[in-house]
Amino acid sequence: MFIALVVLTVLLALVSVNSAVMKLRRNERVVTSITGTVGFPERYLGLLAALEIAGAVGIVVGLWVVPLGIAAAVGLTLYFLGAIIGHLRVRDTQGVTMPLVPLILSVAVLVLRVVTA
């Protein structure tokens, strides 16, 4: 089960860092979705990216420091759940699919981190 945790942790970390990089580079599609469709202020994109990077680092280090891994997985789960709620709030059913996969990965990492603790 620990091998599954490692694989999913690395995958979630890569997805989170990629998402953060897209925000930091001001990818047009991402910016349009977050600021235009959802209505999130553009000035906070850096903060969103920082949260994703912190979560990615936390889950990877959390492979060795269990409480940090659990806390980071909870944080990423809440982050991506918040993204889904933001899209649903404005009835953006197409945009809701973007944070859905990372949310599922976050929940899986959280469950595996708790079970293998």
URMO-V107826 format. One record per backbone hydrogen bond with DSSP energy under -0.5 kcal/mol. NH is the residue of the N-H (numbers start at 0). CO is the residue of the C=O. E is the energy in kcal/mol with one decimal. If there is no record, write none. Layout:
# URMO-V107826
nh:NH co:CO e:E
nh:NH co:CO e:E
This chain:
# URMO-V107826
nh:4 co:0 e:-1.9
nh:5 co:1 e:-2.5
nh:6 co:2 e:-2.5
nh:7 co:3 e:-2.7
nh:8 co:4 e:-2.5
nh:9 co:5 e:-2.5
nh:10 co:6 e:-2.3
nh:11 co:7 e:-2.8
nh:12 co:8 e:-2.6
nh:13 co:9 e:-2.4
nh:14 co:10 e:-2.4
nh:15 co:11 e:-2.7
nh:16 co:12 e:-2.6
nh:17 co:13 e:-2.5
nh:18 co:14 e:-2.3
nh:19 co:15 e:-2.3
nh:20 co:16 e:-2.7
nh:21 co:17 e:-2.1
nh:22 co:18 e:-1.6
nh:23 co:19 e:-2.7
nh:24 co:20 e:-2.5
nh:25 co:22 e:-1.1
nh:26 co:21 e:-2.8
nh:30 co:26 e:-3.0
nh:31 co:27 e:-2.5
nh:32 co:28 e:-2.1
nh:33 co:29 e:-2.8
nh:34 co:30 e:-2.8
nh:35 co:30 e:-0.9
nh:35 co:31 e:-0.8
nh:36 co:31 e:-2.1
nh:37 co:32 e:-2.3
nh:39 co:33 e:-2.5
nh:43 co:40 e:-1.6
nh:44 co:41 e:-2.0
nh:47 co:43 e:-2.1
nh:48 co:44 e:-2.5
nh:49 co:45 e:-2.5
nh:50 co:46 e:-2.3
nh:51 co:47 e:-2.0
nh:52 co:48 e:-2.5
nh:53 co:49 e:-2.7
nh:54 co:50 e:-2.3
nh:55 co:51 e:-2.4
nh:56 co:52 e:-2.7
nh:57 co:53 e:-2.6
nh:58 co:54 e:-2.4
nh:59 co:55 e:-1.8
nh:60 co:56 e:-2.8
nh:61 co:57 e:-1.8
nh:62 co:59 e:-1.5
nh:63 co:60 e:-2.0
nh:64 co:60 e:-1.9
nh:65 co:63 e:-0.7
nh:67 co:64 e:-0.6
nh:68 co:64 e:-2.1
nh:69 co:65 e:-2.4
nh:70 co:66 e:-2.5
nh:71 co:67 e:-2.8
nh:72 co:68 e:-2.2
nh:73 co:69 e:-2.4
nh:74 co:70 e:-2.5
nh:75 co:71 e:-2.7
nh:76 co:72 e:-2.2
nh:77 co:73 e:-2.6
nh:78 co:74 e:-2.5
nh:79 co:75 e:-2.7
nh:80 co:76 e:-2.2
nh:81 co:77 e:-2.5
nh:82 co:78 e:-1.8
nh:83 co:79 e:-2.1
nh:84 co:80 e:-2.6
nh:85 co:81 e:-2.4
nh:86 co:82 e:-1.9
nh:87 co:83 e:-2.7
nh:88 co:84 e:-2.6
nh:89 co:85 e:-0.9
nh:90 co:87 e:-1.5
nh:91 co:86 e:-3.1
nh:92 co:90 e:-1.3
nh:95 co:91 e:-1.1
nh:96 co:93 e:-1.1
nh:97 co:94 e:-1.0
nh:98 co:94 e:-0.6
nh:99 co:95 e:-0.5
nh:100 co:96 e:-0.9
nh:101 co:97 e:-0.6
nh:102 co:98 e:-1.7
nh:103 co:99 e:-2.4
nh:104 co:100 e:-2.5
nh:105 co:101 e:-2.6
nh:106 co:102 e:-2.5
nh:107 co:103 e:-2.3
nh:108 co:104 e:-2.7
nh:109 co:105 e:-2.5
nh:110 co:106 e:-2.8
nh:111 co:107 e:-2.7
nh:112 co:108 e:-2.8
nh:113 co:109 e:-2.2
nh:114 co:110 e:-2.6
nh:115 co:111 e:-2.4
nh:116 co:113 e:-0.8
